[in-house]
Amino acid sequence: MQKMNGSKILVEALKREGVEVIFGYPGGMAIPIFDALYGVKEIRVVLTRHEQAAVHMADGYARTTGKVGVVLVTSGPGATNTVTGIATANFDSSPIVCISGQVPTSMIGNDAFQEADVTGITNPITKHNYLVHDVKDLARTVKNSFLLAKTGRPGAIVLDLPKDVLLKEYHFEYDFEANIRGYKPHLEGNMGQLEKIAKLIENSKKPIMIVGGGAVISNSAEEINRLMETSSIPAVATLMGLGVVRYDSPLFLGMLGMHGTVGANKAIQSADLIIALGTRFEDRALSNFDKFAPNAKIIHVDIDSSSINKNKHVDIPVVGDLKIILKKMLPLLQKQERAEWTDYIKEVKKLAHFVPRDQKRLTAIEVFESVNKCVPDDTILVTDVGQHQMWAALYYKFQAPRTQITSGGFGTMGFGFPAAIGAKIANPDRPVLCIVGDGGFQMNIQELATAVIERVPLVVLIMNNGFLGMVRQWQELFNEKRYSSTCLLDCEFDNRSCEGNPEVCDAYLPDFVKVAEAYRSFGKRVFKKEELDDVLKEAFSGKRDRPYIIDVMTEREENVWPMVPSGKSLDEVLNGGNL
């Protein structure tokens, strides 16, 4: 066995885990690790401009590939800057390992320079975390970290490494099995429960599936589509489950929930059987837990036992890997036709949500008409958080899993752009489109430097309305149009009140085209739909080695419809301002 210092043991262990890319930012306590990575050809180190963005990049990398994304930062502020990204990844079950340097073990707890209790800070927002006290434990801890990150319900792992551990020498060994006491994810499901489910499906007149993010993570799209076809069961998706069922499937009704389609929400409320697959039953999907699907029995399949019966009582729980369970269950089902129910589904699918078109600037539906027409079919779509995120969920034609990347559970503004960089680095031969708002884009706009230097040719479409749009929408509907701290433009009035006429403000703050050019990237501004068609075609044609920024001037006070107000049932839908 070769003897080497802790930093080299770490790098060798990462190589054995198949790590190809690390997203990071150096600092004093992490210098030994970056030194050990110097000249290592097997691992690409992407230098970001902020640690939060590094985690989002690793997250985007992980979500599009299913591989573990890796982050490397220094102690103190370097580590604490990762907190939002770690919470974002963990909430959405994205497998990442965040490695942070730490002050030497003898100085921990002494308020040393750039010291922070990283494991204490991140304990509530990780699947697990480690503070390694002895170099002898380092290799095993790395192996256990990767096992935890990618198995069971995937999640975020923090690995905190004191500098003295990184400098001490020990024999490197990695030919052993990972072994975590008490950790044994249940994968198979209970056969008795599956037989009960098959009977319920057989006897149900109005069954419907809810497809969640767990269906993407478990790679269950093929089995779910077979279940739909075999048993004539329609499906809706949570935000995180979009793409598992093709948008044009006749039995697919789109997204359910607060901003779900009218058809999806009506079908859920009319069903007599809910088959929930890999979803947490979270509040934005169910709205009012007590009034959700009042006439339905509920089946819930999830690998995380803590998610079952947490928000909604279910009749048949099944804990296990969704793909394995569906493979075992499908042979138990007979071919079924449900003519009356499928006819009803076709009718409610036609119910439109309010779509204004006679406004002063481009509307959301016009933007997505252009996107759907001009963007290549194999595009990975990454969104930030806000109105544009919901419009993408409603209007974009998702065709496959792992093509919709967004922050669902934590709702992190600033996620979209760096996550898109990570997605493009992971998938260099596939087009990547990042759709962001002008608010969220500015939260990690500095990563334009990373994308240019790393030669990452993604396309960024900014839906620029000069507002924090989703908060403004709530202020319009529920706060009598008092736009408190949501306008992003430079107002001409001393009292900072546009008095309901925001068109008087400067439309370019900042000028994103000039910002793109300042970063040696490409930028164009668009006012009309015909211009957007042409610019999108140009952006996705030819060979480029840097981002293409499209600043689309959209309607300033457009709202996302439909909308179920907080606490209401899925029946109580606002659609263009009317119940």
Secondary structure, 3 states (H helix, E strand, C coil): CCEEEHHHHHHHHHHHCCCCEEEECCCHHHHHHHHHHCCCCCCEEEECCCHHHHHHHHHHHHHHHCCCEEEEECCCHHHHCCHHHHHHHHHCCCCEEEEEEECCHHHCCCCCCCCCCHHHHHHHHCCEEEECCCHHHHHHHHHHHHHHHHCCCCCEEEEEEEHHHHHCEEECCCCCCCCCCCCCCCCCCCHHHHHHHHHHHHHCCCEEEEECHHHHHCCCHHHHHHHHHHHCCCEEECHHHCCCCCCCCCCEEEECCCCCCHHHHHHHHHCCEEEEECCCCCHHHHCCCCCCCCCCEEEEEECCHHHCCCCCCCCEEEECCHHHHHHHHHHHCCCCCCHHHHHHHHHHHCCCCCCCCCCCCECHHHHHHHHHHHCCCCCEEEECCCHHHHHHHHHCCCCCCCCEECCCCCCCCCCHHHHHHHHHHHCCCCCEEEEEEHHHHCCCCCHHHHHHHCCCCCEEEEEECCECHHHHHHHHHHCCCCCCCCECCCCCCCCCCCCCCHHHCCCCCCCHHHHHHHCCCEEEEECCHHHHHHHHHHHCCCCCCCCEEEEEEECCCCCCCCECCCCCCCCCCECCCCC
